[in-house]
Amino acid sequence: MKKIIALFSSILIVLDQLIKYVIANNLELNETKEIIHNFFSITYVQNFGAAWSMFNGYVFILVIVSFLALFFIYMLFIHNKNLNKMECITYSLLIGGIIGNLIDRVFLGYVIDYLSFNIFGYMFPVFNLADICIVLSVIFLIIMCVLEEITCKKLK
């Protein structure tokens, strides 16, 4: 199962980097291409922080945190564990997302973001595929924890 995590994570990383390459080479910085009027646009931005531009300018710290997160995810949740399919998908998404943004931070000094949504008049912060992977993995982790808790209570 660990080979599946490596393969799926690698596919996500390549896809993430390919999309970012296309965006950076076809749009000017801060250029927007509206896809769905007043709802969805492709906007090329450079994020020097993390989500919602938190820790803006602390790229080195974000790189260190990313490496530590990858290390602890592997050691605590993957290494020497028998994982089910849902766990493999979840950790693949998480690792792929972290590494996708980590590559940008290490080689560019910022993360390329491009997905822009206007939700009922609120301009949601621009994000990317790697961010989606991380958010989905966290949602899956929460669901798995809740289901495990429910299962444990039923067994008592």
C-alpha positions, 0 to 999 in steps of 0.5 A: 500500500505504501507504493500506492501512496508514493505513486498517487502522491507523485501523480498529484505533484506532477499534475500540480507542477504542470498546472502551475507551469502552464499558469506562470507561462501563459498569464502575467502576474495578477492577470485574471481570466474569467471562466464563469462570470462573477463566480470562477476565474483563473488568476495568477498570483504569487503567495509568499506565505501560507493559507490566506497569506498567513506568515507572509515573508516567512518562506524559510520557516514554511519550508522547515515546517513542511519538511517536519510535517512530511517526516512526522506524517510518515513516521507516525501514520505510515511507517510500519502501519497496515493502511486501508484504501481510505488511509492511502488516499488520504495520506497521498493527498496530504503528501502530494499537496505538501510537496507540491507547495514545498517545491514552489517555496524551495525553488521559487520562494513563493507558491503559485496560486491560480484558482479564484472564486467569488462566493456570494460577493466574497472573493475567496483567497486564490489557491491551487491544486496542492491546497485542494489536496491538503484540505481534502486530506484533512477532511478525510482525516476528520471523517476517519477519526469520527468513524473510529470514535463511533466504532469504538463506542459501539464496541464498548 
